[in-house]
Amino acid sequence: MTTRNRQISLGAFLMATGHHVAAWRHPQVPADAGQNFSHYKHLAQVAEAAKFDALFIADSIAAPTEQAASAMARSDLFEPLTLLSALSAVTERIGLIATATTSYNEPYHVARKFASLDHLSGGRSGWNLVTSDAAAEAHNFGRAEHFSHAQRYSRAREFYEVVTGLWDSWDDDAFIRDKATGQYYRPEKRHVLDHIGEHFQVKGPLNVARSPQGQPVVVQAGSSEAGQALAAETAEVVFTAQPSLAAAQQFYRGLKARLERFQRQPEALKIMPGMFVVLGASQAEAQEKFDALQALVQPEVGIALLGRMLGNFDLSGYPPDQPLPPLPLTDSGQRSRQALLTQMAAAEQLTLAQLGRKIAGGRGHYSLIGTPAQVADELQAWFEEGAADGFNILLPHLPAGLEDVARYLVPELQRRGLFRQDYSGTTLRDHLGLAKPALRVRT
């Protein structure tokens, strides 16, 4: 595959203290990073100076409930839409992508918030559409049990239809605000959704004008069969965890091939695998940085994280020095991640504690630990050999992890002609090479 007229897209995955589960214990990391706006402001400006396509903020709407929760750092975090709205005022070009679950939100709320962020930022917002995989979230929203896997995806499909329908409530030129005539908008350019479905009844229209991008960019992260089916029909960017180049190529080919049945072109969907990146002046230095973080992992924390990633299983009662026990197919978590981690445990013959420690950094994402040139070689191979259109970069600890990528890796990619020297547009769609969607009037 040639890179002619193609360049790598890069997202900066900002997980408060960093992606490594023990990052908050690192001496260079502000322990209060989850609710430290100055910290996030610095990160956003570093990423924008490096010309990243977007910042990506994940979310959970429940505090950790594992037995080891008191040793975990993800219990006090900003709500991501609020955070990105604030960051939109201290940045100018970088995209702003946030997670909002379809399981425990209402479509009107999500449509209104992301449309508002698109206006606030001048066309830089993106919605990461997810179905909640944290079973604990159910108890915060009046449910005794989490939605089943099938229920979550059925609700998500309709949720998407309502949100995008609400984003098409107004023509681009609907609001004339003519003081002389007293006419605020043209009634013929208002479109009432009047949706009645299995999960939602939403009249509309949205009380926010059509956004600068037409619609915020729709991002998804599901790699299960249901997730891929939804992404092929609706997503514009897909984040995915893939364990190898060969697996990533297979996923890339398969998902791109699904687009044809929805009359979509391959370039309408950008596939961006997550990459956990640790940089050093030498391979040894990079490994030393990673090992220093690994040394901070408490075994019970690694196992608690593993249970959560496998699909909300409590593994605290199993011997940590024994193999991963047989587990049923998760109905509340990510089935694709459960399959990936189960295969990893079997292939490498890892004990429970070893597997928990192994995923403490990348959580099953591909890990790159080395010099800027070595990491760039891998990214270039994935990009040129049909495995990725770009990458969501997982930083081990913050801010140093992002600063290293901006200072050393990005210039190496630029030197190879694989990444932009400067922004050529102003919106997230411009950065990603995605077309503005035509307005659709639902009937």
C-alpha positions in Angstrom: 0.0 0.0 0.0 1.4 3.4 -1.0 1.4 6.4 1.3 1.1 8.8 -1.7 -1.4 11.5 -0.7 -1.9 9.8 2.7 -0.5 10.8 6.0 -0.8 9.3 9.4 -3.5 10.6 11.7 -2.6 10.9 15.4 -4.8 11.1 18.5 -3.4 11.8 21.9 -5.2 9.6 24.4 -5.2 11.7 27.6 -5.9 9.5 30.6 -5.3 11.9 33.5 -2.0 10.6 35.1 -1.2 8.4 32.1 -2.4 5.1 30.6 -0.3 2.9 32.9 -2.3 1.8 35.9 0.5 2.8 38.3 1.3 6.1 36.6 -0.1 8.2 39.4 2.7 6.8 41.7 5.5 8.0 39.4 7.4 10.9 40.9 7.1 13.1 37.8 3.3 12.8 37.7 0.9 15.2 39.5 -1.1 12.8 41.6 -4.2 15.1 41.4 -4.1 15.1 37.6 -7.6 13.9 37.1 -9.0 17.2 38.5 -6.1 19.5 37.7 -7.1 21.8 34.8 -3.6 23.4 34.5 -2.3 19.9 33.8 -4.8 19.2 31.0 -4.3 22.7 29.6 -0.5 22.0 29.3 -1.2 18.6 27.7 -3.6 20.1 25.1 -1.2 22.8 24.1 1.7 20.3 23.8 -0.4 18.1 21.6 -1.6 21.0 19.5 2.0 22.4 19.0 2.9 18.9 17.7 0.0 19.1 15.3 -2.0 16.1 16.6 -5.3 15.5 14.9 -7.2 15.3 18.2 -7.2 14.9 21.9 -9.2 11.9 23.1 -10.8 11.7 26.5 -12.3 8.4 27.6 -15.0 8.2 30.3 -16.6 6.1 33.0 -19.7 7.1 34.9 -18.9 5.0 37.9 -16.1 5.0 40.4 -14.0 1.8 40.5 -15.6 -0.8 42.8 -12.9 -3.5 42.7 -11.4 -4.7 46.0 -8.2 -2.8 45.0 -10.0 0.4 44.2 -8.3 2.4 46.9 -4.9 1.9 45.2 -6.3 3.0 41.8 -6.2 6.5 40.4 -9.3 6.8 38.4 -11.9 7.7 41.0 -11.8 11.5 40.6 -12.0 12.7 37.1 -13.5 15.7 35.2 -16.6 15.1 33.2 -15.1 15.0 29.6 -17.5 17.4 27.8 -17.0 20.0 30.5 -13.3 19.5 30.3 -13.1 19.8 26.5 -15.3 22.8 26.5 -12.7 24.5 28.8 -9.9 23.2 26.6 -11.5 24.6 23.5 -10.9 28.1 24.9 -7.2 27.6 25.3 -6.5 25.8 22.0 -7.2 26.8 18.4 -6.9 23.9 16.0 -6.7 20.5 17.6 -9.7 18.2 17.6 -11.6 17.4 20.8 -13.0 13.9 21.1 -14.9 12.7 24.2 -16.7 9.5 25.1 -20.4 9.5 25.9 -22.1 6.2 26.5 -25.4 5.3 24.8 -26.3 3.1 27.7 -26.7 5.7 30.4 -27.4 9.0 28.5 -30.4 10.3 26.5 -29.9 11.2 22.8 -31.1 14.8 23.2 -28.5 15.5 25.9 -25.7 14.0 23.8 -26.7 15.7 20.6 -27.0 19.1 22.3 -23.7 18.9 24.2 -21.6 17.8 21.2 -23.2 20.3 18.9 -22.5 23.0 21.5 -18.9 21.9 21.7 -18.6 22.1 18.0 -19.8 25.7 18.0 -17.6 26.6 21.0 -14.5 25.1 19.3 -15.1 26.3 15.7 -15.8 22.8 14.4 -13.4 20.5 16.4 -15.7 18.1 18.3 -16.0 14.4 18.0 -18.3 11.9 19.8 -16.8 8.6 20.8 -20.0 6.5 20.8 -19.7 3.6 23.2 -21.9 1.1 24.9 -21.0 0.9 28.6 -18.8 -2.0 29.5 -18.6 -1.1 33.2 -21.4 -3.0 35.0 -21.2 -0.7 38.0 -22.6 2.2 36.0 -26.0 0.5 36.0 -26.4 1.2 39.8 -26.0 4.9 39.3 -29.0 5.1 36.9 -31.7 3.2 38.6 -31.0 -0.3 37.3 -30.3 -3.4 39.3 -28.4 -5.0 36.4 -26.4 -3.8 33.5 -27.8 -4.1 29.9 -27.0 -7.3 28.1 -24.6 -7.1 25.2 -27.4 -7.4 22.6 -29.5 -4.8 24.4 -26.6 -2.4 24.5 -26.0 -2.5 20.8 -29.7 -2.4 19.9 -30.0 0.8 22.0 -26.8 2.2 20.6 -28.0 1.8 16.9 -31.2 3.7 17.6 -29.4 6.2 19.9 -27.1 7.1 16.9 -30.0 7.5 14.6 -31.7 10.0 17.0 -28.5 12.0 17.7 -27.6 12.4 14.1 -31.2 13.2 13.3 -31.2 15.9 15.8 -28.0 17.3 14.4 -29.9 17.7 11.2 -32.6 19.8 12.8 -31.7 23.0 10.9 -30.3 23.9 7.5 -26.9 25.7 7.6 -28.6 29.0 6.8 -31.8 28.6 8.8 -31.0 31.4 11.3 -31.2 34.7 9.6 -31.8 36.8 12.8 -33.2 39.7 10.8 -33.8 42.6 13.2 -35.5 44.7 10.6 -38.2 42.2 9.7 -38.3 40.5 13.1 -37.7 37.1 11.7 -35.2 35.0 13.6 -35.2 31.9 11.5 -36.8 30.5 8.3 -39.5 28.0 9.3 -39.0 26.0 6.1 -35.4 25.3 7.2 -36.4 23.7 10.5 -36.8 19.9 10.5 -38.7 18.2 13.3 -37.4 14.7 13.9 -40.5 13.2 15.6 -38.7 9.9 16.3 -40.7 7.0 17.8 -38.7 3.8 18.2 -38.1 0.8 20.4 -35.9 2.6 23.0 -36.6 6.3 22.5 -39.3 8.8 21.6 -37.8 12.2 20.7 -39.8 15.0 19.1 -37.1 17.6 18.3 -35.9 19.8 16.9 -32.6 20.4 18.6 -32.2 23.9 20.1 -28.7 24.4 18.7 -28.0 25.5 15.2 -26.4 23.1 12.7 -22.8 22.9 13.7 -19.7 24.1 11.8 -18.8 20.6 10.8 -22.4 19.8 9.8 -22.1 17.1 12.4 -19.4 16.3 15.0 -17.2 13.4 13.9 -18.6 10.0 15.1 -16.0 7.7 16.6 -16.4 4.2 17.9 -14.2 1.7 19.7 -16.0 -1.7 19.6 -14.2 -4.5 17.8 -16.7 -7.3 18.6 -18.9 -8.6 15.8 -21.7 -6.3 17.0 -19.3 -3.4 17.3 -17.9 -3.8 13.8 -21.4 -4.1 12.4 -22.4 -0.8 14.0 -19.1 0.9 13.0 -19.4 -0.2 9.3 -22.8 1.5 9.1 -22.2 4.6 11.3 -18.6 5.4 12.4 -16.2 7.8 10.8 -13.2 6.8 13.0 -12.6 3.5 14.8 -10.3 3.0 17.7 -9.2 -0.6 18.2 -6.8 -2.8 20.2 -4.9 -5.2 18.0 -2.1 -7.5 19.3 0.0 -7.7 16.1 0.5 -6.4 12.6 -1.2 -9.5 11.1 -4.2 -9.2 13.4 -4.5 -5.5 12.6 -4.3 -6.1 8.9 -7.1 -8.7 9.1 -9.3 -6.3 11.1 -8.6 -3.4 8.7 -9.4 -5.4 5.6 -12.5 -6.9 7.2 -14.0 -3.7 8.5 -13.2 -1.7 5.3 -14.9 -4.5 3.3 -18.1 -4.1 5.3 -18.5 -0.5 4.1 -19.7 -1.4 0.6 -23.0 -2.8 1.8 -23.8 0.6 3.2 -22.7 2.4 0.0 -19.7 3.9 1.8 -16.2 4.4 0.4 -13.1 3.0 2.3 -11.8 6.5 2.9 -15.0 7.4 4.8 -13.8 5.4 7.8 -10.4 6.0 9.5 -9.1 3.0 11.5 -6.7 4.1 14.3 -5.4 1.3 16.5 -4.2 2.2 20.0 -0.4 2.2 20.5 1.2 2.3 23.9 4.4 4.2 23.4 7.5 4.5 25.6 10.4 6.4 24.2 14.1 6.5 25.1 17.4 7.7 23.6 18.2 3.9 23.4 16.2 0.7 23.6 17.7 0.1 27.0 16.6 3.6 28.3 13.1 3.1 27.0 12.9 -0.3 28.6 14.2 1.1 31.9 11.5 3.8 31.8 8.8 1.1 31.3 10.3 -1.2 34.0 10.2 1.7 36.5 6.5 1.9 36.0 6.0 -1.8 36.1 7.8 -1.9 39.5 5.0 0.3 40.9 2.2 -2.1 40.0 0.7 -3.7 43.1 -0.4 -7.3 42.2 -3.9 -6.8 43.4 -4.3 -3.7 41.3 -3.2 -5.5 38.1 -5.6 -8.4 38.8 -8.4 -6.0 39.5 -7.7 -4.2 36.2 -7.6 -7.6 34.5 -11.0 -8.6 35.9 -12.5 -5.3 34.7 -11.0 -5.7 31.2 -12.1 -9.3 30.8 -15.7 -8.3 31.3 -16.4 -7.2 35.0 -15.2 -10.4 36.7 -14.1 -10.5 40.3 -10.8 -12.4 40.2 -9.7 -11.6 43.7 -10.5 -15.1 45.0 -8.3 -16.9 42.5 -4.7 -17.8 43.2 -2.5 -15.2 41.6 0.2 -17.7 40.7 -2.2 -19.9 38.7 -3.4 -19.6 35.0 -6.4 -17.5 34.1 -9.4 -19.5 35.1 -12.0 -20.4 32.4 -14.6 -17.6 32.2 -18.0 -17.4 30.6 -18.5 -15.1 27.6 -19.0 -11.7 29.1 -22.5 -10.2 28.6 -21.6 -6.9 30.3 -18.1 -6.1 29.1 -16.1 -5.9 25.9 -16.2 -9.3 24.2 -13.4 -8.3 21.8 -11.1 -7.4 24.6 -12.0 -10.6 26.6 -11.0 -12.7 23.5 -7.8 -10.8 23.0 -6.6 -11.1 26.7 -7.7 -14.8 26.9 -5.7 -15.6 23.8 -2.7 -13.7 25.2 -2.8 -15.6 28.5 -2.9 -18.9 26.7 -0.3 -18.1 24.1 2.3 -16.8 26.6 1.2 -19.2 29.4 0.8 -16.4 31.9 -0.4 -16.6 35.5 -3.1 -14.3 36.7 -0.6 -12.0 38.3 1.6 -12.0 35.2 -1.3 -11.2 32.9 -2.5 -8.4 35.2 1.0 -6.9 35.2 1.4 -7.3 31.4 -1.7 -5.3 30.7 -0.9 -2.6 33.3 0.4 -0.3 30.6 -1.4 -0.9 27.3 -4.5 -2.8 28.5 -4.1 -5.2 25.6 -3.1 -2.5 23.0 0.1 -3.0 21.1 3.2 -1.7 23.0 6.1 0.0 21.4 9.1 0.5 23.7 12.2 1.9 22.0 13.9 4.8 20.3 11.9 7.3 18.1 13.3 5.7 15.0 12.3 2.2 16.2 8.8 3.3 17.1 8.4 5.2 13.8 9.5 2.1 11.9 6.6 0.1 13.4 4.1 2.9 12.9 5.2 3.2 9.3 4.9 -0.5 8.7 1.4 -0.6 10.1 0.4 2.4 8.0 1.9 1.3 4.8 1.0 -2.4 5.0 -2.7 -2.0 5.4 -3.2 -2.1 9.1 -4.0 1.5 10.0 -4.9 4.9 8.8 -3.5 6.4 12.0 -3.0 5.7 15.7 -4.4 6.7 19.0 -1.3 7.2 21.1 -1.5 5.9 24.7 0.9 7.7 26.9 2.5 5.8 29.8 2.6 8.7 32.2 1.8 12.4 31.9 3.0 14.9 31.0 6.4 13.5 30.2 5.1 10.7 28.0 3.4 13.2 25.7 6.3 15.6 25.8 8.6 12.8 24.6 6.3 11.9 21.7 5.9 15.6 20.7 9.7 16.3 21.0 11.1 13.1 19.4 8.6 10.9 17.7 6.5 13.5 15.8 9.6 15.1 14.2 10.8 11.6 13.1 7.5 11.0 11.4 7.6 14.4 9.8 11.1 13.8 8.5 9.8 10.7 6.7 6.9 12.6 5.2 4.3 10.6 7.1 2.9 13.4 9.3 1.9 17.0 8.7 4.2 19.9 9.3 1.3 22.1 10.1 -2.5 22.1 10.1 -4.0 22.8 6.7 -7.5 23.2 7.9 -9.4 24.4 11.0 -11.9 21.6 11.8 -11.5 18.0 13.0 -12.9 16.8 9.7 -10.3 18.8 7.9 -7.5 17.1 9.9 -8.9 13.6 9.3 -9.8 14.2 5.6 -13.5 13.5 6.2 -16.2 15.2 4.2 -18.9 17.3 5.8 -22.1 15.2 5.8 -25.0 16.3 3.8 -28.1 17.3 5.7 -30.6 14.5 5.8 -34.3 15.2 6.5 -35.8 12.1 8.2 -39.3 11.2 7.0 
